[in-house]
């Protein structure tokens, strides 16, 4: 399964140097779940499929990083920190990129004759719309 000399889903699941220690297990989880879903649907592992899964996994991790800026912290004077409107915009864009990368993976599988029909992109849509609406409220 996959190219012996290039990137494979197995190698992809190991993570890369740019990932934090917390992100490597998330990458492993994401890729293993996607690989299982793809195997169940009979989607052959090709270099292009690995690129699509990598894109979705990276988008997933970057969306999680973007969400971390929404965490409320404490200022030096003890008052709560609030995210900026730009932080909400960053999260919205990260979620939009994740939705797009998953849609591209779904489209690839359909073109390969093996639709995966997971509908993940559609399930992310309400969250992205809510984020967009919140951003518009904060940036009138």
DSSP file (Angstrom, degrees, kcal/mol; ACC not computed):
  #  RESIDUE AA STRUCTURE BP1 BP2  ACC     N-H-->O    O-->H-N    N-H-->O    O-->H-N    TCO  KAPPA ALPHA  PHI   PSI    X-CA   Y-CA   Z-CA
    1    1 A X              0   0    0      0, 0.0    45,-0.1     0, 0.0    43,-0.0   0.000 360.0 360.0 360.0 124.3    0.0    0.0    0.0
    2    2 A X        -     0   0    0     43,-0.8     2,-0.5     6,-0.1     6,-0.1  -0.117 360.0 -45.7  83.7 176.3    1.5    3.4   -1.0
    3    3 A X        -     0   0    0      4,-0.6     3,-0.1     1,-0.1    43,-0.0  -0.729  42.4-147.8 -88.2 125.7    4.9    4.2   -2.4
    4    4 A X  S    S+     0   0    0     -2,-0.5    -1,-0.1     1,-0.2     4,-0.1   0.779  98.0  36.1 -64.7 -27.5    7.8    2.5   -0.7
    5    5 A X  S    S+     0   0    0      2,-0.1    -1,-0.2    -3,-0.0     2,-0.1   0.611 117.4  50.2-102.9 -14.9   10.2    5.4   -1.3
    6    6 A X  S    S-     0   0    0      1,-0.2     2,-0.3    -3,-0.1     5,-0.1  -0.212 103.7 -50.2-108.2-161.4    7.8    8.4   -0.9
    7    7 A X        -     0   0    0     -2,-0.1    -4,-0.6     4,-0.1     2,-0.3  -0.545  54.5-178.7 -77.1 137.4    5.3    9.5    1.6
    8    8 A X     >  -     0   0    0     -2,-0.3     4,-2.7    -6,-0.1     5,-0.2  -0.829  43.1-106.7-126.0 167.2    2.7    7.0    2.7
    9    9 A X  H  > S+     0   0    0     -2,-0.3     4,-2.1     1,-0.2     5,-0.1   0.880 122.0  55.3 -61.9 -36.5   -0.2    7.2    5.1
   10   10 A X  H  > S+     0   0    0      2,-0.2     4,-0.5     1,-0.2    -1,-0.2   0.935 111.7  42.0 -61.3 -46.2    1.8    5.2    7.6
   11   11 A X  H >4 S+     0   0    0      1,-0.2     3,-1.1     2,-0.2     4,-0.4   0.891 111.7  56.3 -66.9 -38.7    4.7    7.7    7.4
   12   12 A X  H >< S+     0   0    0     -4,-2.7     3,-1.6     1,-0.3    -1,-0.2   0.874  99.7  59.8 -60.2 -38.3    2.3   10.6    7.5
   13   13 A X  H 3< S+     0   0    0     -4,-2.1    -1,-0.3     1,-0.3    -2,-0.2   0.698  91.8  68.8 -66.3 -18.5    0.8    9.3   10.7
   14   14 A X  T << S-     0   0    0     -3,-1.1    -1,-0.3    -4,-0.5    -2,-0.2   0.692 100.2-138.3 -74.2 -17.2    4.2    9.6   12.5
   15   15 A X    <   -     0   0    0     -3,-1.6     2,-0.3    -4,-0.4    -1,-0.2  -0.208  12.6 -97.3  86.2 178.1    4.1   13.4   12.3
   16   16 A X    >   -     0   0    0      4,-0.1     3,-1.4    -3,-0.1     8,-0.0  -0.812  32.3 -95.0-133.9 173.3    6.8   15.9   11.4
   17   17 A X  T 3  S+     0   0    0     -2,-0.3    -1,-0.0     1,-0.3    -2,-0.0   0.780 116.2  61.7 -62.7 -29.5    9.3   18.1   13.2
   18   18 A X  T 3  S+     0   0    0      2,-0.0    -1,-0.3     0, 0.0     2,-0.2   0.661  86.0  95.6 -74.8 -13.1    7.1   21.2   13.0
   19   19 A X  S <  S-     0   0    0     -3,-1.4     2,-0.1     1,-0.1     5,-0.0  -0.508  76.8-122.9 -79.2 144.5    4.4   19.5   15.1
   20   20 A X    >>  -     0   0    0     -2,-0.2     4,-1.7     1,-0.1     3,-0.5  -0.353  31.8-102.9 -74.8 164.4    4.3   20.1   18.8
   21   21 A X  H 3> S+     0   0    0      1,-0.2     4,-0.7     2,-0.2    -1,-0.1   0.824 125.6  51.4 -58.5 -29.9    4.4   17.0   21.1
   22   22 A X  H 3> S+     0   0    0      1,-0.2     4,-0.8     2,-0.1    -1,-0.2   0.795 107.9  52.5 -75.5 -28.4    0.7   17.4   21.6
   23   23 A X  H <> S+     0   0    0     -3,-0.5     4,-2.8     1,-0.2     5,-0.2   0.793  93.8  69.5 -80.7 -28.1    0.0   17.5   17.9
   24   24 A X  H  X S+     0   0    0     -4,-1.7     4,-2.3     1,-0.2    -1,-0.2   0.924 101.5  45.0 -60.4 -45.5    1.9   14.4   16.9
   25   25 A X  H  X S+     0   0    0     -4,-0.7     4,-2.6     1,-0.2    -1,-0.2   0.875 112.9  52.8 -65.2 -32.9   -0.7   12.0   18.6
   26   26 A X  H  X S+     0   0    0     -4,-0.8     4,-3.0     2,-0.2    -2,-0.2   0.899 108.9  49.3 -65.5 -39.7   -3.5   14.1   17.0
   27   27 A X  H  X S+     0   0    0     -4,-2.8     4,-2.8     2,-0.2     5,-0.3   0.926 111.5  49.1 -63.3 -44.1   -1.9   13.7   13.6
   28   28 A X  H  X S+     0   0    0     -4,-2.3     4,-2.4    -5,-0.2     5,-0.2   0.924 113.5  46.9 -60.5 -45.3   -1.6    9.9   14.2
   29   29 A X  H  X S+     0   0    0     -4,-2.6     4,-2.4     2,-0.2     5,-0.2   0.945 114.2  47.0 -61.0 -49.9   -5.3    9.8   15.3
   30   30 A X  H  X S+     0   0    0     -4,-3.0     4,-2.5     1,-0.2    -2,-0.2   0.939 115.7  43.4 -60.1 -50.3   -6.5   11.9   12.3
   31   31 A X  H  X S+     0   0    0     -4,-2.8     4,-3.1     1,-0.2    -1,-0.2   0.894 113.4  51.3 -66.4 -40.0   -4.5    9.9    9.7
   32   32 A X  H  X S+     0   0    0     -4,-2.4     4,-2.2    -5,-0.3    -1,-0.2   0.909 112.0  46.8 -65.8 -39.7   -5.4    6.5   11.2
   33   33 A X  H  X S+     0   0    0     -4,-2.4     4,-2.3    -5,-0.2    -2,-0.2   0.920 115.4  46.0 -65.9 -43.2   -9.1    7.4   11.2
   34   34 A X  H  X S+     0   0    0     -4,-2.5     4,-2.8    -5,-0.2    -2,-0.2   0.922 111.8  51.5 -64.9 -43.1   -8.9    8.7    7.7
   35   35 A X  H  X S+     0   0    0     -4,-3.1     4,-2.8     1,-0.2    -2,-0.2   0.910 110.8  48.3 -61.2 -42.4   -6.9    5.6    6.5
   36   36 A X  H  X S+     0   0    0     -4,-2.2     4,-2.6    -5,-0.2    -1,-0.2   0.928 112.2  48.7 -63.5 -44.7   -9.5    3.3    8.0
   37   37 A X  H  X S+     0   0    0     -4,-2.3     4,-1.3     2,-0.2    -2,-0.2   0.916 113.7  47.0 -60.1 -44.4  -12.3    5.2    6.4
   38   38 A X  H  <>S+     0   0    0     -4,-2.8     5,-2.7     2,-0.2     4,-0.4   0.909 111.9  49.7 -66.5 -42.8  -10.5    5.1    3.0
   39   39 A X  H ><5S+     0   0    0     -4,-2.8     3,-1.5     1,-0.2    -2,-0.2   0.923 108.3  53.5 -60.9 -44.2   -9.7    1.4    3.3
   40   40 A X  H 3<5S+     0   0    0     -4,-2.6    -1,-0.2     1,-0.3    -2,-0.2   0.815 110.8  47.2 -61.1 -30.0  -13.3    0.6    4.2
   41   41 A X  T 3<5S-     0   0    0     -4,-1.3    -1,-0.3    -5,-0.2    -2,-0.2   0.445 115.9-115.9 -91.5  -0.9  -14.4    2.4    1.0
   42   42 A X  T < 5 +     0   0    0     -3,-1.5     2,-0.6    -4,-0.4    -3,-0.2   0.760  56.3 160.3  75.1  24.6  -11.8    0.7   -1.1
   43   43 A X      < -     0   0    0     -5,-2.7    -1,-0.2    -6,-0.1     2,-0.1  -0.711  37.9-130.0 -81.1 118.9   -9.9    3.9   -2.0
   44   44 A X        -     0   0    0     -2,-0.6     2,-0.8    68,-0.1     5,-0.1  -0.419  19.8-112.8 -70.9 144.0   -6.4    2.9   -3.1
   45   45 A X        +     0   0    0     -2,-0.1   -43,-0.8     4,-0.1     2,-0.3  -0.677  49.3 163.7 -78.8 112.5   -3.5    4.6   -1.5
   46   46 A X     >  -     0   0    0     -2,-0.8     4,-2.3   -45,-0.1     5,-0.2  -0.809  53.0-104.7-121.3 164.1   -1.8    6.7   -4.2
   47   47 A X  H  > S+     0   0    0     -2,-0.3     4,-2.1     1,-0.2     5,-0.1   0.890 122.7  51.6 -57.1 -38.4    0.6    9.6   -3.8
   48   48 A X  H  > S+     0   0    0      2,-0.2     4,-2.2     1,-0.2    -1,-0.2   0.886 107.8  51.6 -67.8 -37.0   -2.1   12.1   -4.6
   49   49 A X  H  > S+     0   0    0      2,-0.2     4,-2.7     1,-0.2     5,-0.2   0.928 108.8  50.8 -62.7 -43.7   -4.4   10.6   -2.0
   50   50 A X  H  X S+     0   0    0     -4,-2.3     4,-2.6     1,-0.2    -2,-0.2   0.894 109.3  51.5 -61.4 -39.9   -1.5   10.9    0.6
   51   51 A X  H  X S+     0   0    0     -4,-2.1     4,-2.4     2,-0.2    -1,-0.2   0.917 111.0  48.2 -62.0 -42.8   -1.1   14.6   -0.4
   52   52 A X  H  X S+     0   0    0     -4,-2.2     4,-2.2     2,-0.2    -2,-0.2   0.911 112.8  46.8 -65.6 -42.9   -4.9   15.2    0.1
   53   53 A X  H  X S+     0   0    0     -4,-2.7     4,-2.7     2,-0.2    -1,-0.2   0.905 111.9  51.9 -65.8 -40.1   -4.9   13.5    3.5
   54   54 A X  H  X S+     0   0    0     -4,-2.6     4,-3.0    -5,-0.2     5,-0.3   0.925 108.7  50.7 -60.8 -44.5   -1.8   15.4    4.5
   55   55 A X  H  X S+     0   0    0     -4,-2.4     4,-2.4     1,-0.2    -2,-0.2   0.920 112.6  46.1 -60.1 -44.2   -3.5   18.7    3.5
   56   56 A X  H  X S+     0   0    0     -4,-2.2     4,-2.3    45,-0.2    -1,-0.2   0.910 113.7  49.0 -65.5 -41.7   -6.6   17.8    5.5
   57   57 A X  H  X S+     0   0    0     -4,-2.7     4,-2.5     2,-0.2    -2,-0.2   0.922 112.5  47.0 -64.9 -44.6   -4.4   16.8    8.5
   58   58 A X  H  X S+     0   0    0     -4,-3.0     4,-2.8     1,-0.2     5,-0.2   0.922 112.5  50.2 -63.3 -43.1   -2.3   20.0    8.4
   59   59 A X  H  X S+     0   0    0     -4,-2.4     4,-2.2    -5,-0.3    39,-0.2   0.898 110.0  51.6 -61.4 -39.9   -5.5   22.1    8.1
   60   60 A X  H  X S+     0   0    0     -4,-2.3     4,-1.9     2,-0.2    -2,-0.2   0.936 112.6  44.5 -60.6 -48.4   -6.9   20.2   11.1
   61   61 A X  H  X S+     0   0    0     -4,-2.5     4,-2.2     1,-0.2    -2,-0.2   0.896 113.5  49.7 -66.5 -40.0   -3.9   20.9   13.2
   62   62 A X  H  X S+     0   0    0     -4,-2.8     4,-2.6     2,-0.2    -1,-0.2   0.853 108.1  53.9 -69.2 -32.7   -3.6   24.5   12.1
   63   63 A X  H  X S+     0   0    0     -4,-2.2     4,-2.3    -5,-0.2    -1,-0.2   0.904 108.6  49.9 -64.8 -40.0   -7.3   25.1   12.9
   64   64 A X  H  X S+     0   0    0     -4,-1.9     4,-1.2     2,-0.2    -2,-0.2   0.905 110.6  49.7 -63.9 -40.6   -6.6   23.7   16.4
   65   65 A X  H  X S+     0   0    0     -4,-2.2     4,-0.6     1,-0.2     3,-0.5   0.930 110.4  50.1 -62.6 -44.0   -3.7   26.1   16.8
   66   66 A X  H >< S+     0   0    0     -4,-2.6     3,-1.4     1,-0.2     4,-0.3   0.902 106.8  55.3 -61.5 -40.2   -5.8   29.0   15.7
   67   67 A X  H >< S+     0   0    0     -4,-2.3     3,-1.9     1,-0.3     4,-0.3   0.803  94.0  69.9 -62.3 -28.1   -8.5   28.0   18.2
   68   68 A X  H >< S+     0   0    0     -4,-1.2     3,-1.2    -3,-0.5    -1,-0.3   0.771  87.8  64.2 -64.1 -23.8   -5.9   28.2   20.9
   69   69 A X  T << S+     0   0    0     -3,-1.4    -1,-0.3    -4,-0.6    -2,-0.2   0.651  93.4  63.4 -73.2 -12.1   -5.8   32.0   20.5
   70   70 A X  T <  S+     0   0    0     -3,-1.9    13,-0.3    -4,-0.3    -1,-0.2   0.586  75.9 114.3 -84.9  -9.5   -9.4   32.1   21.7
   71   71 A X  S <  S-     0   0    0     -3,-1.2     2,-0.6    -4,-0.3    -3,-0.0  -0.385  71.5-124.2 -62.2 133.4   -8.5   30.7   25.1
   72   72 A X        +     0   0    0     -2,-0.1     2,-0.1    10,-0.0    10,-0.1  -0.703  36.9 176.0 -85.3 124.1   -9.1   33.2   27.7
   73   73 A X        -     0   0    0     -2,-0.6     8,-3.0     8,-0.1     2,-0.4  -0.342  29.6 -98.7-110.1-166.5   -6.1   34.1   29.8
   74   74 A X  B     -A   80   0A   0      6,-0.3     6,-0.2    -2,-0.1     5,-0.1  -0.976  26.4-133.1-123.8 130.8   -5.4   36.5   32.6
   75   75 A X    >   -     0   0    0      4,-3.5     3,-1.9    -2,-0.4     6,-0.1  -0.231  36.9 -98.8 -68.8 167.8   -3.6   39.9   32.3
   76   76 A X  T 3  S+     0   0    0      1,-0.3    -1,-0.1     2,-0.1    -2,-0.0   0.810 125.8  55.6 -59.7 -30.2   -0.8   40.8   34.7
   77   77 A X  T 3  S-     0   0    0      2,-0.1    -1,-0.3     1,-0.0     3,-0.1   0.400 122.4-105.9 -86.0   4.9   -3.4   42.9   36.7
   78   78 A X  S <  S+     0   0    0     -3,-1.9     2,-0.2     1,-0.3    -2,-0.1   0.368  78.4 130.3  91.3  -5.5   -5.6   39.8   37.1
   79   79 A X        -     0   0    0      1,-0.1    -4,-3.5    -5,-0.1    -1,-0.3  -0.523  66.4 -96.0 -81.4 151.4   -8.3   40.9   34.6
   80   80 A X  B     -A   74   0A   0     -6,-0.2     2,-0.3    -2,-0.2    -6,-0.3  -0.388  31.9-130.0 -68.4 141.3   -9.4   38.4   32.0
   81   81 A X        -     0   0    0     -8,-3.0     2,-0.4    -2,-0.1    -8,-0.1  -0.697  21.9-155.9 -83.2 140.2   -7.9   38.6   28.5
   82   82 A X        -     0   0    0     -2,-0.3   -11,-0.1   -10,-0.1   -10,-0.0  -0.942  21.0-108.8-118.0 142.8  -10.3   38.6   25.7
   83   83 A X        -     0   0    0     -2,-0.4     2,-0.1   -13,-0.3   -13,-0.1  -0.325  35.3-118.8 -64.1 150.9   -9.6   37.5   22.1
   84   84 A X    >>  -     0   0    0    -15,-0.2     4,-1.4     1,-0.1     3,-0.7  -0.471  23.6-109.1 -84.1 161.2   -9.3   40.2   19.5
   85   85 A X  H 3> S+     0   0    0      1,-0.2     4,-1.9     2,-0.2     5,-0.1   0.858 121.7  59.8 -57.1 -33.6  -11.7   40.4   16.5
   86   86 A X  H 3> S+     0   0    0      1,-0.2     4,-2.4     2,-0.2    -1,-0.2   0.844  99.3  56.6 -63.0 -32.9   -8.6   39.4   14.4
   87   87 A X  H <> S+     0   0    0     -3,-0.7     4,-2.2     2,-0.2    -1,-0.2   0.908 106.4  48.8 -65.1 -41.2   -8.4   36.2   16.4
   88   88 A X  H  X S+     0   0    0     -4,-1.4     4,-2.4     1,-0.2    -2,-0.2   0.900 111.1  50.5 -64.4 -39.3  -12.0   35.3   15.5
   89   89 A X  H  X S+     0   0    0     -4,-1.9     4,-2.5     2,-0.2    -2,-0.2   0.910 108.3  52.6 -63.9 -42.5  -11.2   36.0   11.9
   90   90 A X  H  X S+     0   0    0     -4,-2.4     4,-2.3     1,-0.2    -2,-0.2   0.916 110.6  47.3 -58.5 -45.4   -8.1   33.8   12.0
   91   91 A X  H  X S+     0   0    0     -4,-2.2     4,-2.5   -25,-0.2     5,-0.2   0.914 110.8  51.9 -64.5 -42.8  -10.1   30.9   13.4
   92   92 A X  H  X S+     0   0    0     -4,-2.4     4,-2.1     1,-0.2    -2,-0.2   0.911 111.4  46.6 -60.3 -43.0  -12.8   31.4   10.8
   93   93 A X  H  X S+     0   0    0     -4,-2.5     4,-2.3     2,-0.2    -1,-0.2   0.887 111.1  52.1 -67.1 -38.6  -10.3   31.3    8.0
   94   94 A X  H  X S+     0   0    0     -4,-2.3     4,-2.1     2,-0.2   -31,-0.2   0.905 111.1  47.4 -64.6 -40.7   -8.6   28.2    9.5
   95   95 A X  H  X S+     0   0    0     -4,-2.5     4,-2.6     2,-0.2    -1,-0.2   0.875 110.1  52.8 -68.2 -36.5  -11.9   26.4    9.7
   96   96 A X  H  X S+     0   0    0     -4,-2.1     4,-2.4    -5,-0.2    -2,-0.2   0.911 109.4  49.2 -64.0 -41.5  -12.7   27.4    6.1
   97   97 A X  H  X S+     0   0    0     -4,-2.3     4,-2.6     2,-0.2    -2,-0.2   0.897 111.1  50.2 -64.6 -40.4   -9.4   26.0    4.9
   98   98 A X  H  X S+     0   0    0     -4,-2.1     4,-2.3   -39,-0.2     5,-0.2   0.934 110.5  49.1 -62.4 -46.2  -10.1   22.7    6.8
   99   99 A X  H  X S+     0   0    0     -4,-2.6     4,-2.4     1,-0.2    -2,-0.2   0.919 112.6  48.5 -59.4 -43.9  -13.5   22.4    5.3
  100  100 A X  H  X S+     0   0    0     -4,-2.4     4,-2.6     1,-0.2    -2,-0.2   0.909 110.5  50.0 -63.4 -43.5  -12.0   23.0    1.8
  101  101 A X  H  X S+     0   0    0     -4,-2.6     4,-1.8     2,-0.2   -45,-0.2   0.881 112.4  47.2 -66.9 -36.4   -9.2   20.5    2.3
  102  102 A X  H  X S+     0   0    0     -4,-2.3     4,-2.7     2,-0.2    -1,-0.2   0.907 111.4  51.3 -69.4 -40.7  -11.7   17.8    3.4
  103  103 A X  H  X S+     0   0    0     -4,-2.4     4,-2.9    -5,-0.2    -2,-0.2   0.910 109.1  51.2 -61.0 -41.6  -14.0   18.7    0.5
  104  104 A X  H  X S+     0   0    0     -4,-2.6     4,-2.4     2,-0.2    -1,-0.2   0.875 109.9  49.8 -63.9 -37.0  -11.0   18.3   -1.9
  105  105 A X  H  X S+     0   0    0     -4,-1.8     4,-2.3     2,-0.2    -2,-0.2   0.933 111.9  47.7 -65.4 -45.7  -10.3   14.9   -0.4
  106  106 A X  H  X S+     0   0    0     -4,-2.7     4,-2.1     1,-0.2    10,-0.3   0.920 112.6  49.3 -60.0 -43.8  -13.9   13.8   -0.8
  107  107 A X  H  X S+     0   0    0     -4,-2.9     4,-2.7     2,-0.2    -1,-0.2   0.899 108.7  53.0 -63.4 -40.9  -13.9   15.1   -4.4
  108  108 A X  H  X S+     0   0    0     -4,-2.4     4,-2.1     1,-0.2    -1,-0.2   0.940 109.5  48.5 -58.9 -47.0  -10.6   13.2   -5.1
  109  109 A X  H  <>S+     0   0    0     -4,-2.3     5,-2.9     1,-0.2    -1,-0.2   0.886 111.0  50.5 -63.1 -38.2  -12.2   10.0   -3.8
  110  110 A X  H ><5S+     0   0    0     -4,-2.1     3,-1.5     1,-0.2     5,-0.3   0.927 110.8  48.5 -64.4 -44.5  -15.3   10.5   -5.9
  111  111 A X  H 3<5S+     0   0    0     -4,-2.7    -2,-0.2     1,-0.3    -1,-0.2   0.824 107.0  57.0 -64.3 -30.7  -13.2   11.1   -9.1
  112  112 A X  T 3<5S-     0   0    0     -4,-2.1    -1,-0.3    -5,-0.2    -2,-0.2   0.476 122.5-109.5 -78.7  -0.8  -11.2    8.0   -8.3
  113  113 A X  T < 5S+     0   0    0     -3,-1.5    -3,-0.2    -4,-0.2     2,-0.2   0.621  95.8  96.5  85.0  13.0  -14.5    6.1   -8.3
  114  114 A X      < -     0   0    0     -5,-2.9    -4,-0.1    -6,-0.2    -3,-0.1  -0.582  58.4-164.3-133.7  71.3  -14.6    5.5   -4.6
  115  115 A X        -     0   0    0     -5,-0.3    -8,-0.1    -2,-0.2    -9,-0.1  -0.319   7.6-162.0 -59.7 135.7  -16.8    8.1   -2.9
  116  116 A X        -     0   0    0    -10,-0.3    -1,-0.2   -11,-0.1   -10,-0.1   0.693  11.7-162.1 -93.1 -20.6  -16.2    8.2    0.8
  117  117 A X        +     0   0    0    -11,-0.2    -2,-0.1     1,-0.1   -11,-0.0   0.818  38.2 141.1  47.2  44.2  -19.4   10.1    1.6
  118  118 A X        -     0   0    0      1,-0.0    -1,-0.1     4,-0.0    -3,-0.0   0.755  44.7-152.8 -87.3 -24.8  -18.3   11.2    5.0
  119  119 A X     >  +     0   0    0      1,-0.1     4,-1.8   -17,-0.1     5,-0.2   0.735  43.2 144.3  63.3  22.6  -19.8   14.6    4.7
  120  120 A X  H  >  +     0   0    0      1,-0.2     4,-1.7     2,-0.2     5,-0.2   0.912  68.7  54.6 -60.5 -42.3  -17.3   16.1    7.2
  121  121 A X  H  > S+     0   0    0      1,-0.2     4,-1.0     2,-0.2    -1,-0.2   0.902 108.0  49.2 -60.1 -40.7  -17.2   19.4    5.2
  122  122 A X  H  > S+     0   0    0      1,-0.2     4,-0.5     2,-0.2     3,-0.3   0.864 108.6  53.3 -66.8 -34.5  -21.0   19.7    5.5
  123  123 A X  H  < S+     0   0    0     -4,-1.8     4,-0.4     1,-0.2     3,-0.2   0.796 107.8  51.3 -70.6 -27.3  -20.9   19.1    9.2
  124  124 A X  H  X S+     0   0    0     -4,-1.7     4,-2.1     1,-0.2     3,-0.3   0.702  89.5  84.2 -78.9 -20.2  -18.3   21.8    9.7
  125  125 A X  H  X S+     0   0    0     -4,-1.0     4,-2.5    -3,-0.3     5,-0.2   0.886  86.1  50.3 -55.5 -48.5  -20.4   24.4    7.8
  126  126 A X  H  X S+     0   0    0     -4,-0.5     4,-2.2    -3,-0.2    -1,-0.2   0.892 111.1  50.5 -59.5 -37.8  -22.6   25.5   10.7
  127  127 A X  H  > S+     0   0    0     -4,-0.4     4,-2.2    -3,-0.3    -1,-0.2   0.912 111.4  47.6 -64.3 -42.1  -19.6   26.1   12.9
  128  128 A X  H  X S+     0   0    0     -4,-2.1     4,-2.5     2,-0.2    -2,-0.2   0.879 110.6  51.6 -68.1 -37.0  -17.9   28.1   10.3
  129  129 A X  H  X S+     0   0    0     -4,-2.5     4,-2.6    -5,-0.2    -1,-0.2   0.905 110.2  49.2 -65.3 -40.2  -21.1   30.2    9.7
  130  130 A X  H  X S+     0   0    0     -4,-2.2     4,-2.3     2,-0.2    -2,-0.2   0.900 111.9  48.6 -64.9 -40.4  -21.3   30.9   13.4
  131  131 A X  H  X S+     0   0    0     -4,-2.2     4,-2.3     2,-0.2    -2,-0.2   0.911 112.1  48.9 -64.4 -42.2  -17.7   31.9   13.5
  132  132 A X  H  X S+     0   0    0     -4,-2.5     4,-2.3     2,-0.2    -2,-0.2   0.908 110.9  49.9 -63.9 -42.7  -18.2   34.2   10.5
  133  133 A X  H  X S+     0   0    0     -4,-2.6     4,-1.9     2,-0.2    -2,-0.2   0.900 111.1  49.4 -63.1 -41.2  -21.3   35.8   12.1
  134  134 A X  H  X S+     0   0    0     -4,-2.3     4,-2.0     2,-0.2    -1,-0.2   0.906 110.1  51.2 -64.4 -41.4  -19.4   36.4   15.3
  135  135 A X  H  X S+     0   0    0     -4,-2.3     4,-1.8     1,-0.2    -2,-0.2   0.910 109.3  50.2 -61.5 -42.4  -16.6   38.0   13.4
  136  136 A X  H  < S+     0   0    0     -4,-2.3    -1,-0.2     1,-0.2    -2,-0.2   0.861 109.1  52.1 -65.6 -35.3  -19.0   40.3   11.5
  137  137 A X  H  < S+     0   0    0     -4,-1.9     3,-0.4     1,-0.2    -1,-0.2   0.885 113.4  43.8 -66.6 -38.0  -20.6   41.3   14.9
  138  138 A X  H  < S+     0   0    0     -4,-2.0     2,-0.4     1,-0.3    -2,-0.2   0.755 121.1  40.6 -79.1 -24.0  -17.2   42.2   16.2
  139  139 A X     <        0   0    0     -4,-1.8    -1,-0.3    -5,-0.2    -2,-0.1  -0.651 360.0 360.0-121.9  72.3  -16.1   44.0   13.0
  140  140 A X              0   0    0     -3,-0.4    -1,-0.1    -2,-0.4    -4,-0.1   0.520 360.0 360.0 -63.3 360.0  -19.2   45.9   11.9
